[in-house]
Amino acid sequence: MHKAYTLHPPSKISVQIESIAGYKNNVILGTRQGHLLQYCFQESADGKMELQLLQYDKNFSKKPILQLQVIEDLNLLFSLSDNIISINDISRHNFPLIHLATKTKGANTFSMDIQKTQSLTDQVSLVVRLCVAVKRKLQFYYWKRNELLEFAADIELSDVPKVVAWTGNQICIGYKTEYILYDISDDKRKKHDLFPTTSSSRSIDPCVSLIDSEKFFAVVKDEHLITIPTSDEAKNNSLKLDSKASILDPKSNKAYPTITWSEPPLLVVWDPPYLLGLLTDIVEVRVLDTSGLEKDNLIQTIPELQKARFLINGRNNQQGLIFAASTSHLWCIESIDIATQRQHLLQDKKWFLALQLTSMSDESEEDKQSMTHEIQTLYAYDLFINKQFREAMLEFSKLKTDPTNVIKLFPDLLPSCEPVPANLSRSMSSSMAETELMRELPKLADKDLENGLLALIDYLVEIRSQVGKIQGNAKAFGRNPKVLLSIIDTTLLKTYLETNDSFVSSLIRLNNCHLEESEKILKSYKKFGELIILYQTKGQHRRALTLLKASSNFGYERTIQYLQHLGAEHKKLIFEFADWVIQEHPQDGLKIFTEDIQEVENLPRADVLDFLLKSHKNLVVPYLEHIINVWDEVKPLFHNILIQQYKEQIFNLQTDPDLEKVYQKKLELQEIREKLVNFLKTSNNYAAEKVLVEFPFNDLFEERAIVLGKLNKHEKVLAIYIQILGDVEKAIEYCDQVFMSASVNHNDVYIILIRLLLNPPTVPPYNEVKLHEKCLQPDIEAVLDILEKNAKKINPHSVLTILPDNIPIKRLKRFLEVALHSQLEQKRKLQILKGLYYAENLQCKEQNMICESRSFLITELTLCAVCKRKFSNQSAFVRLANGDLIHINCQNKEFDATKII
């Protein structure tokens, strides 16, 4: 059992003790005879506590002194004798009387509430309040200017109180049979009935005291010490005992701490962090555990206190010295120094109590923090040893423990690729107690191992989020965040594989796992899919693609998806591994270069085209069609090559010996020629001059005509349509298109057509090309039809000069009427437009004259509207619409140029 206190031998007192009070190392005794004695305990050379008499006043009172209390800061002694309260000065000889509270006549007990207040000027003052039980009522006073003054109305009671305890706005009263609580925060004086003093037939005196820095009332009921919160909030709800004799928190429904003694205590003293209870001839020392960490609250038993009746704190609520007394003997109970206690507590694994003592020690703040951290670390290890894994991990997280030390608690988890330098983390054997704990580490297996790993996962995920928030050159847990993240994620990878492998993929994508270590782990578990993700996140694309190609577990689709997301910087790798996919699956393989994905669309198209031309020529046309028709590629290179590819396909099919036999090839040839014709018509991005050179003179005449049309070679185009193809309709359609486009010589295109129709050629446009039979004779009817349908488009003077004289004027009547009317209408429009332009010109001249007629005078007194300075002879200036003059340099700073005239 832990030893917190040392009992010094008792001192024999020659008088009969009736009351006792203590402060500092002094004790004041009140006797049955009315004497007042003051003693001092001092440590002798041999370490014993010796009792020295300082004062002895035989004339203090004529009646027994029933109660004493000292206010050390004011040197005041409050006493109850002859049923009246008196206040004496303890700083002077024989305790001279300061004030006699005559209104308290008939008092049987009292309680005091002392509050420290601090002013705005940092001056500390005491507020002393006194509650006196006078028969069946409570009186309230406060101390001011050496006298007690009333400050509140009396409270009528149902019985004579045996004991009263007061703090803040709460007063706890113990009657012979029950406890009650009063809330005096307002004038209503709310009363709360608590519980009987006993639950058995035996009768014990009530006992109430303040504990835990005046946060709780300690109320004795049988063998139980029940804590009652003193906060006002808790009193707004009825306080009831549960089955374990505890008061429940009205909010959380959790029980406030309760202590069970070996027998009902007569008195209880709070000596932080201990509660000392005076039992029959012994004192029990117990700890008030508000955390639930301590399993046994009995700390020490102090025997040999025969017939002790009194127990008080000898240092005014400071830890370390307790006085016990019987009617004839006085004992001194002194606490053992904190360092010694702490050492024993750590050996007994009483972590919470060791922490409490450390916080109360007089060590430096740095030493306190260091020792607190060590104790909390020991506690965390102890939790782990007891297989309370989640609680242990929570403590490690609070302590900011180096995660590598936590990972070490599990065998074979710390990545071998990242050794932990000893100077970067606290050694796990920094103390003897810690060394002993490490020896007790359990060998985890089965369910225990699983629970431990699950707790470790939650811990590492939390730590990972903390490390991830650290930016720049800051360190986390004494090391580089990137290195620490690598250790954490590699460990998480192992734990996930042991517990829940569904999280592996998402973890690997975070790109922090160590490559070689993780690669070895994934291969051992045959997680090839996750291994590919690892390679991808680490930029090891060749490894990933090689594994995809070699493994039968993945189809070619996975390789296609992988290549699609590599991007232009890996184009060589894409071409290398796209080769086998396209060879085996050409159409799907082409998606590597045509999928609607940003990385695919940004690939260098010239390089892709070159790759396809060299290795997979059959996919060149689909690729070019996609980038032109879907991605709106406008570079002439791709348009030219697509035209060239169409021509090659046409020539290959035309020279195919099976063309006439296989109907499918005929359809294919027709389809390709239609594609070529449509592309030549719709595309405006190919280089017509270059394309024209590559076209044959003895074939693909319609296609050649379209290219010549792009070059505005109208006569050559019409010659092909009329003299080679014999298609007048297409010639007329071409003329209509040229006229609508308003291209070069668009007004003369119909004249060219009419001339070709009226004058049969003697030689073909190109060598070795036969003339079409329709062009060998003049086509008068076609010419007349063109004139009637396009009369407004054709200049009558030009056409009349080339028409044969034998055409009857009647046949030209309709044409001439429409053409002449159109010419006159056009003339009138031009005349009107000329007049409008002339009028506009006159207006502009008039406006210019008005502007030039304006003038203004600049003198030596003229100032810039912006900088308020004068204009020099060489100053450049501008004049605003409102008439203000400003320097030209000020214009750009303050004014909008649109406002300047």
Buried (B, 14 or more C-beta within 10 A) or exposed (E): EBEBBEBBEBBEBEBBBBBBBBBBBBBBBBBBBBBBBBBBBEEEEEEEBBBEEEBBBEEBBEBBBBBBBBBBBBBBBBBBBBBBBBBBBBEEEBBEEBBBBEBBEEBBBBBBBBEEEEEEEEEEEEEBBBBBBBEEBBBBBBBEEEEBEEEBEEBEBEEBBBBBBBBBBBBBBBBBEBBBBBBBEEEEBEEBEBBBBBEEEEEBEBBBBBBBEBBBBBBBBBBBBBBBBBEEEBBEEEBEBEEEBBBBBBEEEEBBBBBEBBEBBBBBBBBBBBBBBBBEEBBBBBBBBBEEEBEEBBBBEBEEBEEBBBBBBBBBBEBBBBBBBBBBBBBBBBBBEBEEBBEBBBEEBBBBBBBBBBBBBEBEEEEBEEBBBBBBBBBBBBBBBEBBBBBBBBBBBEBEBBBBBBBBBBEEBBBEBBEBEEEBBBEBEEBEBBEBBBEEBEEBEEEEBBBBBBBBBBBBEBBBEBBBEBEEEEEBBEBBBEBBBBBBBBBBBBBBBBBEEEBBBEBBBEBBBBBEBBBEBBEEBEBBBBBBBBBBBBEBBEBBBEBBEEBEEBEBEBBBBBBBBBBEEBBEBBBBBBBBBBEEBEEBBBBBBBBEBEBBBEBEBEBBBEBBBEEBEEBBBBBBBBBBEEEEBEEBBBBBBBBBBBBBBBEEBEEBEEBEEEEEBEEBBEEBBEBBBEBBEEBEBBBBEEBBEEBEEEEBBBBBBBBBBBBBBBBBBBBBBBBBBBBBEBBBEBBBBBBEEEBEEBEBBBBBBBBBBBEBBEEBBBEEBEBBEBBEEEBBEBBBEBBBEBBEBBBBEBBEEEBEEEBEEEBBEEBBEBBEEBBEEEEEEEEEEEEEEEEEEEEEEEEEEEEEEEEEEEEEEEEBBBEEEEBEEEBEBBBBEEEBBBBEEBBEEEBEEEEEE
